Amino acid sequence: MSDFAGMEDLMQDFLLESTELLSDVDNKLCELEKRPNDKALLNDIFRGFHTIKGGAGFLNVSAMVTICHRTENLFDKLRNGELPLSSELMDVILDATGVVRGMFTTLSQGLSPAAPDAGLLAALDSALAGNLVPPAAPVAAPAAAENTPDWNVLHAAVTKTGTPTAAAPAAVAVVAAPVVEAVVETPVMPVVAAKPVPAKMAPQQGMASAPPENTIRIDTVRLDQVLNLSGEIGLTKNRLTTLRTEILQGNMETHTLRSLDEAISQLDLLVSDLQNAVMKTRMQPIGRLFQKYPRLARDLARQLGKEVELVITGEETELDKTMIEDLNDPLVHLVRNAVDHGVESSEERISVGKKPQSLVQLSAEQVGDHIVIEITDDGKGMNPEALRRKAIEKGLIDAETANGLDEKQCLQLIFLPGFSTKDQISNVSGRGVGMDVVRTNIQKLNGRIDINSEQGVGTKISISLPLTLAILPVLVVRACNQPFAVPLAMVREIIPIDVAAIQEVSGRPTIVVRDEILPLKTLANLLNWAPTQKPQFGVLMQSAEKSFILAVDSFVGRDDVVIKPLQNIRPKGVAGATLSGDGSVVLVLDMEDLLMGQADAPSGGAMMLRNADNYSY
């Protein structure tokens, strides 16, 4: 039975508001460490924490009140200049906010949080007395299983609270029943190092992912727009009903038919506007996701003994809410990779003439109908030759294939399952599963991920995503007298297939397009169907790092579709189905699934080509 029976609504409101406040406090604490004399920033932190303590007191959550009160006293002494702000003191403060976040999880389960760890309370008391003594390290968590993705090894500060950093609009509406998302956490304490170095925060092992949040904040202006459009559609429906009655009564005059055509055009326009307005209600600023990473980068940099500044831009860029939730784990891994693998230690940077503090940039912007997210660092960059050697050493590719890769393709090797440049496994990296899972998750969102790196300068990873998954732009093609839809995001261009242009490379059909040797794959063969005719057109497609030509019989055209899953059946290579304008069912293809296990012709290097006029493709 819940410890807070009869107070569920109050508790949900408290958790929703306080989780957002605590995320804001964490970010401002990271900023305060850079600007310790910023009194206005410290006052904001104090007010946020005081609000959390007040709500906890109202609900009689004494354990939270205790730790909030002691942390508040620290803020007060910092504000009055009675204590200097140091990294060690900030570690203890962030430990306290992590414990409070863990208490939110317990409260969301209807239970009273346990008393705070005695070691943390002792550290807070010592800090208040001016004698900072880090709390004893907790018992180490069991090591993560060998197949646990690196991006599941998250710091306690990184949780799926699902609340935006930026202030919400003055008038907002909460749609659906308030459900607060929770992640089971264990407070993380700094450990005392054997040598005189700063205490470090140890990321937690095996943190479970939180369930999706079932609430969304919507600006009332957008809801008003939906309501107005719904009213106009109702009026147009009434007009169509009247015209239908007239036509059924035999009134087929030109004026009546013209009015029918105008009403249908009006309805088409209104439905399109309503569809766009409803989609906008699902759009949320990506800042609600980015807000989690400053503390993650700060704590990991402390653990690794590096100086790292994370700069975030484009927080106001909007993306579909469901995509924001699914992006968290890949972006956590990429930020961690930038801090762990990308940037050097201060000593290494100074030795090559760089500033001791490294810079990691996380940005988002809308480009056309896509969102582009970039993670850039000014670190050591990647060595394509080293990646090639490591892939061969680990048996991920053979030497012949590796020698045919250009520098761009060598960079893509980091996405291979089992690839890692680290020989020792740590609680941060080395298992060789993280980047593979990152790419898989991005592809599930119909996105693309690309890498550019220059040795000694740094690395940039770019992610391109559609604005929403609810409506998918597709190219409808025909093969074996059946229509199929392929994601338009994968399509580069369309070319006619000239039989004389087909060449063989290692026994596989290819076509050279602007000096690029591309494998030719027939859609009928990928589906294991018997071809009914020679394909007439080729679709140049980009799948992850692979480019290829998809041979099809003909085209129907471009369309925006809503994908419906197939009930109780999941054929290979089929993502779902949609309806065409004439009411027929069109299968939407999952090209990554279709291509799985398909051998590609090697690319790059000198190749002997022979004409394949008689080749049956």
Residue pairs with C-beta under 8 A, 6 or more apart in sequence:
2 8
2 110
2 111
3 110
3 111
3 112
4 11
4 59
4 107
4 110
4 112
7 59
8 110
9 178
10 59
11 59
11 107
11 108
11 110
12 178
12 179
12 180
13 178
14 55
14 56
14 58
14 59
14 107
15 104
15 107
15 108
15 180
16 163
16 178
16 180
16 215
17 51
17 55
18 51
18 52
18 55
18 56
18 104
19 101
19 104
19 161
19 163
19 180
20 161
20 163
20 164
21 48
21 49
21 51
21 52
22 48
22 52
22 97
22 100
22 101
22 104
23 161
23 163
23 165
23 291
23 292
24 48
24 165
24 291
25 45
25 48
25 49
25 52
25 97
26 94
26 97
26 157
26 294
26 295
27 165
27 291
27 294
27 295
28 41
28 44
28 45
28 48
29 45
29 90
29 93
29 94
29 97
29 295
30 294
30 295
30 298
31 38
31 41
31 294
32 38
32 41
32 42
32 45
32 85
32 90
33 85
33 87
33 90
33 298
34 309
35 41
36 84
36 85
39 79
42 75
42 78
42 79
43 79
45 75
46 72
46 75
46 76
46 79
49 68
49 71
49 72
49 75
50 72
52 64
52 68
52 100
53 64
53 65
53 68
53 69
53 72
56 64
56 65
56 68
57 65
61 103
61 107
61 112
61 113
63 103
63 112
63 113
63 114
63 115
63 116
64 100
64 103
64 113
66 115
66 116
66 121
67 96
67 99
67 100
67 116
67 120
67 121
67 124
68 100
70 96
70 121
70 124
70 125
70 128
71 93
71 96
71 97
71 124
73 128
74 83
74 89
74 93
74 124
74 127
74 128
77 83
77 128
78 85
83 89
83 127
83 130
86 132
87 198
87 302
88 132
88 134
88 190
88 198
88 199
89 127
89 132
91 134
91 190
91 198
91 199
91 201
91 302
92 120
92 123
92 124
92 127
92 132
92 134
92 135
92 190
94 157
94 201
94 295
94 299
95 120
95 123
95 135
95 187
95 188
95 189
95 190
95 201
96 120
96 124
97 157
98 156
98 157
98 185
98 187
98 188
99 116
99 117
99 120
99 187
101 156
101 157
101 159
101 185
102 113
102 156
102 185
102 186
102 187
103 113
104 180
104 182
105 182
105 183
105 184
105 185
106 112
106 113
106 114
107 113
108 180
108 181
108 182
109 182
116 187
117 135
117 138
117 187
117 189
119 135
119 136
119 189
120 135
120 187
120 189
122 133
122 135
123 132
123 133
123 134
123 135
123 189
126 132
126 133
134 189
134 190
134 191
134 192
134 199
135 189
135 190
136 189
136 192
137 189
137 190
137 191
137 192
137 202
138 186
138 187
138 188
138 189
141 186
141 204
141 205
141 206
142 205
142 206
143 205
143 427
144 152
144 153
144 205
144 206
144 427
145 206
146 431
147 433
148 206
148 431
148 433
149 329
149 333
149 431
149 433
149 434
149 437
150 333
150 336
150 428
150 429
150 431
150 433
150 434
150 437
151 329
151 330
151 332
151 333
151 336
151 434
151 437
151 438
152 206
152 207
152 209
152 329
153 203
153 204
153 205
153 206
153 207
153 427
153 428
154 203
154 204
154 207
154 296
154 332
155 188
155 201
155 203
155 204
155 295
155 296
155 299
155 300
156 185
156 186
156 187
156 188
156 203
156 204
156 207
157 292
157 295
157 296
157 299
158 292
158 293
158 295
158 296
158 332
159 183
159 185
159 210
159 292
160 181
160 183
160 209
160 210
160 213
160 325
160 328
161 181
161 292
162 181
162 213
162 215
162 288
162 325
163 288
164 217
164 284
164 285
164 287
164 288
164 291
165 287
165 288
165 290
165 291
165 315
166 285
166 287
166 288
166 315
166 316
168 217
169 219
169 220
169 221
171 219
171 220
171 221
172 217
172 218
172 219
172 220
173 217
173 218
173 220
173 223
174 215
174 216
174 217
174 218
175 215
175 216
175 218
175 281
176 214
176 215
176 216
177 214
177 215
178 215
179 213
179 214
179 215
180 213
181 210
181 211
181 212
181 213
182 210
182 211
183 207
183 208
183 209
183 210
184 207
184 208
185 204
185 207
186 204
188 201
188 202
188 203
188 204
190 199
190 200
190 201
191 199
191 200
191 202
192 199
193 199
193 200
197 305
198 302
198 305
199 302
200 302
200 303
200 305
201 299
201 300
201 302
201 303
202 303
202 427
203 299
203 300
203 303
203 427
203 428
205 427
209 329
212 322
212 325
213 325
216 281
216 282
216 284
216 321
217 284
218 281
222 277
222 280
222 281
223 281
225 277
226 274
226 277
226 278
226 281
229 270
229 273
229 274
229 277
230 274
232 270
233 267
233 270
233 271
233 274
236 263
236 266
236 267
236 270
237 267
239 259
239 263
240 260
240 263
240 264
240 267
243 256
243 259
243 260
243 263
246 256
247 256
247 260
275 471
279 320
279 468
279 470
279 471
282 320
282 321
282 322
282 468
282 470
283 318
283 319
283 320
283 321
283 467
283 468
284 318
284 319
284 320
284 321
284 324
285 315
285 316
285 317
285 318
286 314
286 315
286 317
286 318
286 319
286 324
286 364
286 371
286 373
287 312
287 315
287 316
288 324
289 324
289 327
289 328
289 331
290 312
290 315
290 362
290 364
291 315
292 328
292 332
293 310
293 312
293 331
293 332
293 335
293 362
294 310
294 312
296 332
296 335
296 336
297 308
297 310
297 335
297 339
297 360
298 308
298 310
300 308
300 336
300 339
300 340
300 428
301 307
301 308
301 339
303 428
304 339
304 340
304 345
304 428
305 345
306 339
306 343
306 344
306 345
306 346
306 358
307 346
307 356
307 357
307 358
308 339
308 343
308 357
308 358
308 359
308 360
309 357
309 358
309 359
309 360
310 335
310 360
310 361
310 362
311 359
311 360
311 361
311 362
312 361
312 362
312 363
313 361
313 362
313 363
313 364
314 363
314 364
314 365
315 364
317 364
317 365
317 366
317 371
318 366
318 467
319 327
319 364
319 371
319 465
319 467
319 468
320 467
320 468
320 469
320 470
322 469
323 445
323 465
323 468
323 469
326 441
326 444
326 445
327 373
327 441
327 445
327 465
329 437
329 441
330 437
330 438
330 441
330 442
330 463
331 362
331 373
331 375
333 434
333 435
333 437
333 438
334 375
334 438
334 461
335 360
335 362
335 375
336 428
336 429
337 429
337 434
337 435
338 360
338 375
338 377
338 379
338 459
339 360
340 428
340 429
341 379
341 421
341 429
342 358
342 360
342 377
342 379
342 380
342 458
342 459
343 349
343 358
343 360
343 377
343 378
343 379
343 380
344 352
344 354
344 358
344 379
344 380
346 356
346 357
348 380
349 355
349 356
349 358
350 356
352 456
354 378
358 377
358 378
358 379
359 377
359 378
360 375
360 376
360 377
361 374
361 375
361 376
361 377
362 373
362 374
362 375
363 373
363 374
363 376
364 371
364 372
364 373
364 374
365 371
365 372
366 372
366 467
367 464
369 466
369 467
369 473
370 464
370 465
370 466
370 467
370 489
371 464
371 465
371 466
371 467
372 462
372 463
372 464
372 465
373 462
373 463
373 465
374 460
374 461
374 462
374 463
375 460
375 461
376 458
376 459
376 460
376 461
377 458
377 459
378 457
378 458
379 458
379 459
380 455
380 456
380 458
381 453
381 454
381 455
381 456
381 457
381 458
381 459
382 411
382 414
382 451
382 453
382 455
382 459
383 455
384 407
384 410
384 411
385 410
386 421
387 410
387 411
387 413
387 414
387 421
388 402
388 405
388 410
388 413
390 413
390 419
390 421
391 397
391 402
391 413
391 416
391 419
392 398
392 399
392 402
394 418
394 419
394 432
396 413
396 416
396 417
396 418
396 419
397 413
397 416
400 602
401 602
403 605
404 602
404 603
404 604
404 605
405 413
405 603
405 604
406 603
406 604
408 545
409 545
409 603
409 604
411 451
411 452
411 453
412 451
412 544
412 545
413 419
414 421
414 435
414 451
415 435
415 436
415 438
415 439
415 449
415 544
415 545
416 436
417 432
417 433
417 436
418 432
418 433
418 436
419 432
419 435
419 436
420 429
420 430
420 431
420 432
422 429
422 430
423 430
424 430
425 431
438 449
439 449
439 544
442 448
442 449
442 463
442 465
443 544
443 592
445 465
445 466
445 469
446 465
446 466
446 469
446 472
446 487
446 489
447 463
447 464
447 465
447 466
447 489
448 463
448 464
448 489
448 542
448 544
449 461
449 462
449 463
449 464
449 544
450 461
450 462
450 463
450 464
451 459
451 460
451 461
451 462
452 459
452 460
452 462
453 459
453 460
464 489
466 472
466 473
466 489
470 562
471 560
471 561
471 562
472 487
472 488
472 560
472 561
472 562
472 563
472 588
473 487
473 488
473 489
473 558
473 559
473 560
474 485
474 486
474 487
474 488
474 558
474 559
474 560
474 561
474 578
474 588
475 485
475 486
475 487
475 488
475 491
475 539
475 555
475 557
475 558
476 483
476 484
476 485
476 555
476 556
476 557
476 558
476 559
476 580
476 586
477 483
477 484
477 485
477 486
477 523
477 537
477 539
477 550
477 552
477 553
477 554
477 555
477 556
478 484
478 552
478 553
478 554
478 555
478 556
479 522
479 523
479 524
479 527
479 529
479 531
479 535
479 552
479 553
480 524
480 527
480 529
480 530
480 531
480 532
480 553
481 532
481 553
482 587
483 556
483 580
483 584
483 586
484 523
484 586
484 587
484 588
484 589
485 559
485 561
485 578
485 586
485 587
485 588
485 589
486 539
486 541
486 550
486 588
486 589
486 591
487 588
487 589
487 591
488 558
490 541
490 542
490 543
490 591
491 539
491 540
491 541
492 540
492 541
492 542
492 547
493 539
493 540
494 537
494 538
494 539
494 540
494 555
495 513
495 537
495 538
495 540
495 549
496 536
496 537
496 538
497 511
497 520
497 535
497 536
497 537
497 538
497 549
497 551
499 534
499 612
499 613
500 611
500 613
501 511
501 512
502 509
502 510
502 511
502 520
502 611
502 612
502 613
502 615
502 617
503 509
503 510
503 511
503 512
503 609
503 610
503 611
503 612
504 510
504 609
504 610
504 612
504 615
505 517
505 519
505 601
505 602
505 607
505 609
506 601
506 602
508 519
508 520
508 599
508 600
508 601
509 519
509 520
509 612
509 615
509 617
510 517
510 518
510 519
510 520
510 601
510 609
511 518
511 520
511 538
511 549
512 518
512 609
513 540
513 549
516 547
516 603
517 601
517 603
517 607
518 540
518 547
518 548
518 549
518 603
519 548
519 549
519 600
519 601
520 538
520 548
520 549
520 551
520 617
521 548
521 549
521 550
521 551
521 595
521 598
522 531
522 535
522 550
522 551
522 617
523 535
523 550
523 551
523 552
524 530
524 531
524 532
524 535
525 531
525 617
526 573
526 594
526 595
526 598
527 573
527 594
532 553
533 553
535 551
535 552
535 553
535 617
536 552
536 553
536 554
537 551
537 552
537 553
537 554
537 555
538 549
538 550
538 551
538 552
539 549
539 550
539 552
540 547
540 548
540 549
541 547
541 548
541 549
541 550
541 591
543 591
543 592
543 595
544 592
546 595
546 600
548 595
548 600
550 591
551 617
556 580
559 580
561 578
561 586
561 588
562 578
563 575
563 576
563 577
563 578
563 588
564 576
564 577
564 578
565 576
566 574
566 576
566 577
572 593
572 594
573 589
573 590
573 591
573 593
573 594
574 587
574 588
574 589
574 590
574 593
575 588
575 589
575 590
575 593
576 587
576 588
577 585
577 586
577 587
577 588
578 585
578 586
578 588
579 585
579 586
580 586
